[in-house]
Amino acid sequence: MLQKIRHIQKLEVQLKKKFDMKDLREVKKILDVEISRDRSTSRLRLSQNYVLEMLERFNMVESRRVTTPLAGHFRLSSSQCLNS
């Protein structure tokens, strides 16, 4: 776990060199997408009110809903991170 924290800190330093930024801690909402985290099940939930507004606008609120979970085997690795 300590290694992951150090990796995140290193990434923060790299980003701060390129961008004017500050750490606002855990994100709750970005670009009108609400984000909630369930640490006990390691799940993130994204909720976008804009989608609901569009469904209402086009009378599609009662349309069939489906979930789009990320496949269980799918993992992001540090090698996929930008280095520059």
N, CA, C and O atoms as CSV, one atom per row, in Angstrom:
chain,resi,resn,atom,element,x,y,z
A,1,MET,N,N,0.823,-1.201,0.000
A,1,MET,CA,C,0.000,0.000,0.000
A,1,MET,C,C,0.866,1.264,0.000
A,1,MET,O,O,0.561,2.243,-0.682
A,2,LEU,N,N,1.950,1.221,0.779
A,2,LEU,CA,C,2.849,2.365,0.845
A,2,LEU,C,C,3.453,2.674,-0.521
A,2,LEU,O,O,3.657,3.837,-0.869
A,3,GLN,N,N,3.735,1.637,-1.284
A,3,GLN,CA,C,4.297,1.817,-2.624
A,3,GLN,C,C,3.287,2.525,-3.532
A,3,GLN,O,O,3.666,3.368,-4.344
A,4,LYS,N,N,2.006,2.183,-3.394
A,4,LYS,CA,C,0.969,2.832,-4.200
A,4,LYS,C,C,0.859,4.308,-3.843
A,4,LYS,O,O,0.705,5.158,-4.720
A,5,ILE,N,N,0.937,4.604,-2.556
A,5,ILE,CA,C,0.854,6.000,-2.117
A,5,ILE,C,C,2.028,6.793,-2.669
A,5,ILE,O,O,1.853,7.917,-3.138
A,6,ARG,N,N,3.211,6.220,-2.616
A,6,ARG,CA,C,4.385,6.900,-3.164
A,6,ARG,C,C,4.255,7.130,-4.668
A,6,ARG,O,O,4.664,8.169,-5.186
A,7,HIS,N,N,3.688,6.159,-5.349
A,7,HIS,CA,C,3.479,6.296,-6.798
A,7,HIS,C,C,2.508,7.453,-7.077
A,7,HIS,O,O,2.732,8.249,-7.989
A,8,ILE,N,N,1.462,7.537,-6.310
A,8,ILE,CA,C,0.483,8.619,-6.481
A,8,ILE,C,C,1.134,9.964,-6.193
A,8,ILE,O,O,0.911,10.934,-6.919
A,9,GLN,N,N,1.933,10.025,-5.144
A,9,GLN,CA,C,2.622,11.270,-4.817
A,9,GLN,C,C,3.581,11.686,-5.927
A,9,GLN,O,O,3.686,12.869,-6.249
A,10,LYS,N,N,4.273,10.726,-6.506
A,10,LYS,CA,C,5.190,11.001,-7.615
A,10,LYS,C,C,4.420,11.543,-8.823
A,10,LYS,O,O,4.859,12.485,-9.483
A,11,LEU,N,N,3.278,10.936,-9.095
A,11,LEU,CA,C,2.433,11.403,-10.194
A,11,LEU,C,C,1.949,12.825,-9.945
A,11,LEU,O,O,1.919,13.642,-10.865
A,12,GLU,N,N,1.571,13.123,-8.712
A,12,GLU,CA,C,1.140,14.481,-8.361
A,12,GLU,C,C,2.241,15.498,-8.651
A,12,GLU,O,O,1.974,16.563,-9.206
A,13,VAL,N,N,3.461,15.173,-8.281
A,13,VAL,CA,C,4.596,16.068,-8.523
A,13,VAL,C,C,4.754,16.307,-10.019
A,13,VAL,O,O,4.959,17.443,-10.445
A,14,GLN,N,N,4.660,15.249,-10.818
A,14,GLN,CA,C,4.793,15.387,-12.273
A,14,GLN,C,C,3.683,16.277,-12.835
A,14,GLN,O,O,3.937,17.135,-13.680
A,15,LEU,N,N,2.468,16.070,-12.367
A,15,LEU,CA,C,1.345,16.870,-12.864
A,15,LEU,C,C,1.475,18.336,-12.460
A,15,LEU,O,O,1.167,19.230,-13.248
A,16,LYS,N,N,1.928,18.582,-11.238
A,16,LYS,CA,C,2.079,19.958,-10.763
A,16,LYS,C,C,3.145,20.714,-11.534
A,16,LYS,O,O,3.092,21.941,-11.609
A,17,LYS,N,N,4.110,20.011,-12.108
A,17,LYS,CA,C,5.122,20.653,-12.930
A,17,LYS,C,C,4.529,21.160,-14.240
A,17,LYS,O,O,4.988,22.161,-14.788
A,18,LYS,N,N,3.517,20.473,-14.734
A,18,LYS,CA,C,2.916,20.835,-16.024
A,18,LYS,C,C,1.672,21.701,-15.886
A,18,LYS,O,O,1.369,22.498,-16.774
A,19,PHE,N,N,0.947,21.552,-14.774
A,19,PHE,CA,C,-0.343,22.218,-14.621
A,19,PHE,C,C,-0.408,22.975,-13.294
A,19,PHE,O,O,0.206,22.579,-12.303
A,20,ASP,N,N,-1.159,24.061,-13.301
A,20,ASP,CA,C,-1.440,24.780,-12.074
A,20,ASP,C,C,-2.571,24.031,-11.371
A,20,ASP,O,O,-3.718,24.072,-11.818
A,21,MET,N,N,-2.255,23.363,-10.298
A,21,MET,CA,C,-3.266,22.528,-9.650
A,21,MET,C,C,-3.058,22.489,-8.144
A,21,MET,O,O,-1.992,22.830,-7.629
A,22,LYS,N,N,-4.101,22.067,-7.462
A,22,LYS,CA,C,-4.013,21.854,-6.023
A,22,LYS,C,C,-4.842,20.636,-5.673
A,22,LYS,O,O,-5.774,20.279,-6.394
A,23,ASP,N,N,-4.504,20.007,-4.578
A,23,ASP,CA,C,-5.175,18.786,-4.147
A,23,ASP,C,C,-6.450,19.148,-3.391
A,23,ASP,O,O,-6.387,19.777,-2.334
A,24,LEU,N,N,-7.586,18.762,-3.916
A,24,LEU,CA,C,-8.864,19.022,-3.276
A,24,LEU,C,C,-9.399,17.790,-2.549
A,24,LEU,O,O,-10.561,17.744,-2.144
A,25,ARG,N,N,-8.542,16.810,-2.394
A,25,ARG,CA,C,-8.854,15.532,-1.744
A,25,ARG,C,C,-9.847,14.732,-2.580
A,25,ARG,O,O,-9.894,14.869,-3.802
A,26,GLU,N,N,-10.631,13.905,-1.921
A,26,GLU,CA,C,-11.509,12.976,-2.641
A,26,GLU,C,C,-12.562,13.734,-3.447
A,26,GLU,O,O,-13.256,14.609,-2.929
A,27,VAL,N,N,-12.660,13.378,-4.711
A,27,VAL,CA,C,-13.609,14.038,-5.609
A,27,VAL,C,C,-15.033,13.564,-5.315
A,27,VAL,O,O,-15.270,12.387,-5.040
A,28,LYS,N,N,-15.960,14.494,-5.379
A,28,LYS,CA,C,-17.382,14.182,-5.202
A,28,LYS,C,C,-18.165,14.427,-6.494
A,28,LYS,O,O,-19.164,13.762,-6.770
A,29,LYS,N,N,-17.687,15.396,-7.273
A,29,LYS,CA,C,-18.389,15.738,-8.513
A,29,LYS,C,C,-17.405,16.406,-9.454
A,29,LYS,O,O,-16.622,17.266,-9.050
A,30,ILE,N,N,-17.454,15.999,-10.721
A,30,ILE,CA,C,-16.615,16.616,-11.741
A,30,ILE,C,C,-17.354,16.572,-13.075
A,30,ILE,O,O,-17.887,15.535,-13.471
A,31,LEU,N,N,-17.377,17.712,-13.760
A,31,LEU,CA,C,-18.077,17.825,-15.045
A,31,LEU,C,C,-19.508,17.319,-14.952
A,31,LEU,O,O,-19.982,16.608,-15.838
A,32,ASP,N,N,-20.189,17.684,-13.884
A,32,ASP,CA,C,-21.587,17.322,-13.624
A,32,ASP,C,C,-21.798,15.821,-13.416
A,32,ASP,O,O,-22.930,15.343,-13.483
A,33,VAL,N,N,-20.736,15.084,-13.168
A,33,VAL,CA,C,-20.840,13.662,-12.863
A,33,VAL,C,C,-20.569,13.494,-11.372
A,33,VAL,O,O,-19.483,13.817,-10.891
A,34,GLU,N,N,-21.561,12.988,-10.644
A,34,GLU,CA,C,-21.390,12.754,-9.213
A,34,GLU,C,C,-20.702,11.409,-9.014
A,34,GLU,O,O,-21.034,10.422,-9.671
A,35,ILE,N,N,-19.747,11.388,-8.106
A,35,ILE,CA,C,-18.944,10.189,-7.864
A,35,ILE,C,C,-19.087,9.777,-6.408
A,35,ILE,O,O,-18.881,10.581,-5.499
A,36,SER,N,N,-19.443,8.514,-6.196
A,36,SER,CA,C,-19.488,7.996,-4.827
A,36,SER,C,C,-18.693,6.695,-4.787
A,36,SER,O,O,-18.620,5.964,-5.775
A,37,ARG,N,N,-18.106,6.424,-3.640
A,37,ARG,CA,C,-17.230,5.261,-3.498
A,37,ARG,C,C,-17.718,4.393,-2.353
A,37,ARG,O,O,-18.034,4.885,-1.270
A,38,ASP,N,N,-17.775,3.097,-2.609
A,38,ASP,CA,C,-18.068,2.113,-1.579
A,38,ASP,C,C,-16.784,1.321,-1.364
A,38,ASP,O,O,-16.494,0.383,-2.107
A,39,ARG,N,N,-16.028,1.698,-0.357
A,39,ARG,CA,C,-14.727,1.073,-0.114
A,39,ARG,C,C,-14.864,-0.398,0.285
A,39,ARG,O,O,-13.974,-1.198,-0.004
A,40,SER,N,N,-15.960,-0.761,0.941
A,40,SER,CA,C,-16.118,-2.149,1.389
A,40,SER,C,C,-16.245,-3.124,0.224
A,40,SER,O,O,-15.854,-4.286,0.336
A,41,THR,N,N,-16.796,-2.647,-0.900
A,41,THR,CA,C,-16.943,-3.512,-2.077
A,41,THR,C,C,-16.026,-3.092,-3.220
A,41,THR,O,O,-16.079,-3.669,-4.306
A,42,SER,N,N,-15.188,-2.087,-2.978
A,42,SER,CA,C,-14.271,-1.558,-4.003
A,42,SER,C,C,-15.008,-1.142,-5.271
A,42,SER,O,O,-14.611,-1.492,-6.382
A,43,ARG,N,N,-16.083,-0.392,-5.084
A,43,ARG,CA,C,-16.880,0.045,-6.240
A,43,ARG,C,C,-16.996,1.557,-6.287
A,43,ARG,O,O,-17.077,2.228,-5.258
A,44,LEU,N,N,-17.003,2.069,-7.497
A,44,LEU,CA,C,-17.282,3.477,-7.735
A,44,LEU,C,C,-18.634,3.571,-8.417
A,44,LEU,O,O,-18.980,2.725,-9.242
A,45,ARG,N,N,-19.395,4.594,-8.074
A,45,ARG,CA,C,-20.692,4.805,-8.700
A,45,ARG,C,C,-20.672,6.194,-9.319
A,45,ARG,O,O,-20.369,7.181,-8.649
A,46,LEU,N,N,-20.995,6.260,-10.596
A,46,LEU,CA,C,-21.052,7.527,-11.314
A,46,LEU,C,C,-22.511,7.844,-11.626
A,46,LEU,O,O,-23.232,7.001,-12.160
A,47,SER,N,N,-22.933,9.029,-11.301
A,47,SER,CA,C,-24.311,9.426,-11.541
A,47,SER,C,C,-24.312,10.752,-12.280
A,47,SER,O,O,-23.743,11.736,-11.808
A,48,GLN,N,N,-24.938,10.773,-13.416
A,48,GLN,CA,C,-24.927,11.984,-14.225
A,48,GLN,C,C,-26.351,12.506,-14.375
A,48,GLN,O,O,-27.166,11.920,-15.088
A,49,ASN,N,N,-26.644,13.615,-13.696
A,49,ASN,CA,C,-27.978,14.199,-13.748
A,49,ASN,C,C,-28.342,14.665,-15.146
A,49,ASN,O,O,-29.519,14.689,-15.508
A,50,TYR,N,N,-27.359,15.030,-15.921
A,50,TYR,CA,C,-27.600,15.476,-17.293
A,50,TYR,C,C,-28.338,14.399,-18.091
A,50,TYR,O,O,-29.233,14.704,-18.879
A,51,VAL,N,N,-27.959,13.149,-17.881
A,51,VAL,CA,C,-28.596,12.046,-18.598
A,51,VAL,C,C,-30.077,11.991,-18.243
A,51,VAL,O,O,-30.919,11.817,-19.124
A,52,LEU,N,N,-30.396,12.134,-16.979
A,52,LEU,CA,C,-31.803,12.119,-16.559
A,52,LEU,C,C,-32.578,13.279,-17.183
A,52,LEU,O,O,-33.726,13.117,-17.595
A,53,GLU,N,N,-31.947,14.435,-17.249
A,53,GLU,CA,C,-32.608,15.580,-17.875
A,53,GLU,C,C,-32.906,15.310,-19.350
A,53,GLU,O,O,-33.974,15.674,-19.841
A,54,MET,N,N,-31.980,14.682,-20.052
A,54,MET,CA,C,-32.187,14.361,-21.470
A,54,MET,C,C,-33.272,13.303,-21.643
A,54,MET,O,O,-34.074,13.377,-22.574
A,55,LEU,N,N,-33.295,12.325,-20.750
A,55,LEU,CA,C,-34.346,11.309,-20.818
A,55,LEU,C,C,-35.718,11.948,-20.636
A,55,LEU,O,O,-36.670,11.599,-21.335
A,56,GLU,N,N,-35.817,12.873,-19.705
A,56,GLU,CA,C,-37.086,13.582,-19.497
A,56,GLU,C,C,-37.447,14.424,-20.721
A,56,GLU,O,O,-38.593,14.428,-21.169
A,57,ARG,N,N,-36.473,15.119,-21.240
A,57,ARG,CA,C,-36.707,15.995,-22.388
A,57,ARG,C,C,-37.248,15.231,-23.588
A,57,ARG,O,O,-38.110,15.738,-24.306
A,58,PHE,N,N,-36.747,14.007,-23.815
A,58,PHE,CA,C,-37.161,13.221,-24.971
A,58,PHE,C,C,-38.139,12.108,-24.609
A,58,PHE,O,O,-38.301,11.140,-25.351
A,59,ASN,N,N,-38.794,12.265,-23.447
A,59,ASN,CA,C,-39.822,11.313,-22.997
A,59,ASN,C,C,-39.323,9.870,-23.009
A,59,ASN,O,O,-40.008,8.972,-23.499
A,60,MET,N,N,-38.149,9.660,-22.477
A,60,MET,CA,C,-37.573,8.312,-22.456
A,60,MET,C,C,-37.307,7.823,-21.027
A,60,MET,O,O,-36.563,6.862,-20.827
A,61,VAL,N,N,-37.909,8.480,-20.044
A,61,VAL,CA,C,-37.670,8.123,-18.642
A,61,VAL,C,C,-38.057,6.679,-18.362
A,61,VAL,O,O,-37.424,6.013,-17.542
A,62,GLU,N,N,-39.080,6.197,-19.028
A,62,GLU,CA,C,-39.555,4.834,-18.795
A,62,GLU,C,C,-38.860,3.789,-19.670
A,62,GLU,O,O,-39.244,2.620,-19.669
A,63,SER,N,N,-37.847,4.210,-20.408
A,63,SER,CA,C,-37.146,3.251,-21.258
A,63,SER,C,C,-36.393,2.232,-20.408
A,63,SER,O,O,-36.106,2.475,-19.236
A,64,ARG,N,N,-36.083,1.106,-21.006
A,64,ARG,CA,C,-35.420,0.016,-20.291
A,64,ARG,C,C,-33.993,0.414,-19.933
A,64,ARG,O,O,-33.244,0.900,-20.781
A,65,ARG,N,N,-33.625,0.208,-18.684
A,65,ARG,CA,C,-32.284,0.555,-18.216
A,65,ARG,C,C,-31.408,-0.678,-18.171
A,65,ARG,O,O,-31.884,-1.784,-17.918
A,66,VAL,N,N,-30.137,-0.483,-18.416
A,66,VAL,CA,C,-29.165,-1.563,-18.299
A,66,VAL,C,C,-27.943,-1.042,-17.557
A,66,VAL,O,O,-27.638,0.150,-17.617
A,67,THR,N,N,-27.253,-1.919,-16.867
A,67,THR,CA,C,-26.017,-1.531,-16.203
A,67,THR,C,C,-24.847,-1.824,-17.130
A,67,THR,O,O,-24.920,-2.704,-17.988
A,68,THR,N,N,-23.801,-1.098,-16.950
A,68,THR,CA,C,-22.609,-1.314,-17.766
A,68,THR,C,C,-21.395,-1.454,-16.844
A,68,THR,O,O,-20.555,-0.557,-16.768
A,69,PRO,N,N,-21.314,-2.573,-16.157
A,69,PRO,CA,C,-20.175,-2.750,-15.241
A,69,PRO,C,C,-18.883,-3.005,-15.998
A,69,PRO,O,O,-18.881,-3.534,-17.109
A,70,LEU,N,N,-17.811,-2.621,-15.379
A,70,LEU,CA,C,-16.488,-2.914,-15.922
A,70,LEU,C,C,-16.206,-4.380,-15.649
A,70,LEU,O,O,-16.449,-4.863,-14.544
A,71,ALA,N,N,-15.705,-5.079,-16.626
A,71,ALA,CA,C,-15.424,-6.506,-16.459
A,71,ALA,C,C,-14.507,-6.724,-15.252
A,71,ALA,O,O,-13.570,-5.957,-15.029
A,72,GLY,N,N,-14.783,-7.766,-14.486
A,72,GLY,CA,C,-14.039,-8.050,-13.266
A,72,GLY,C,C,-12.558,-8.257,-13.474
A,72,GLY,O,O,-11.757,-7.984,-12.580
A,73,HIS,N,N,-12.189,-8.736,-14.640
A,73,HIS,CA,C,-10.780,-8.994,-14.911
A,73,HIS,C,C,-10.028,-7.742,-15.373
A,73,HIS,O,O,-8.802,-7.767,-15.484
A,74,PHE,N,N,-10.739,-6.664,-15.640
A,74,PHE,CA,C,-10.129,-5.446,-16.171
A,74,PHE,C,C,-9.461,-4.673,-15.046
A,74,PHE,O,O,-10.113,-4.302,-14.070
A,75,ARG,N,N,-8.171,-4.432,-15.178
A,75,ARG,CA,C,-7.409,-3.696,-14.174
A,75,ARG,C,C,-6.537,-2.653,-14.871
A,75,ARG,O,O,-5.967,-2.917,-15.929
A,76,LEU,N,N,-6.440,-1.481,-14.275
A,76,LEU,CA,C,-5.538,-0.459,-14.781
A,76,LEU,C,C,-4.208,-0.620,-14.067
A,76,LEU,O,O,-4.169,-0.925,-12.875
A,77,SER,N,N,-3.141,-0.421,-14.780
A,77,SER,CA,C,-1.815,-0.570,-14.177
A,77,SER,C,C,-1.038,0.734,-14.301
A,77,SER,O,O,-1.395,1.614,-15.085
A,78,SER,N,N,0.022,0.843,-13.521
A,78,SER,CA,C,0.841,2.045,-13.562
A,78,SER,C,C,1.519,2.207,-14.916
A,78,SER,O,O,1.863,3.325,-15.299
A,79,SER,N,N,1.715,1.126,-15.641
A,79,SER,CA,C,2.348,1.218,-16.962
A,79,SER,C,C,1.442,1.947,-17.960
A,79,SER,O,O,1.913,2.407,-18.999
A,80,GLN,N,N,0.151,2.052,-17.651
A,80,GLN,CA,C,-0.776,2.753,-18.525
A,80,GLN,C,C,-0.823,4.265,-18.231
A,80,GLN,O,O,-1.467,5.024,-18.955
A,81,CYS,N,N,-0.140,4.683,-17.172
A,81,CYS,CA,C,-0.107,6.093,-16.806
A,81,CYS,C,C,0.846,6.869,-17.701
A,81,CYS,O,O,1.834,6.328,-18.198
A,82,LEU,N,N,0.537,8.141,-17.897
A,82,LEU,CA,C,1.435,8.988,-18.660
A,82,LEU,C,C,2.663,9.295,-17.829
A,82,LEU,O,O,2.555,9.558,-16.631
A,83,ASN,N,N,3.824,9.265,-18.450
A,83,ASN,CA,C,5.069,9.556,-17.748
A,83,ASN,C,C,5.598,10.945,-18.024
A,83,ASN,O,O,6.500,11.415,-17.331
A,84,SER,N,N,5.054,11.603,-19.019
A,84,SER,CA,C,5.560,12.948,-19.342
A,84,SER,C,C,4.459,13.966,-19.286
A,84,SER,O,O,4.699,15.149,-19.529
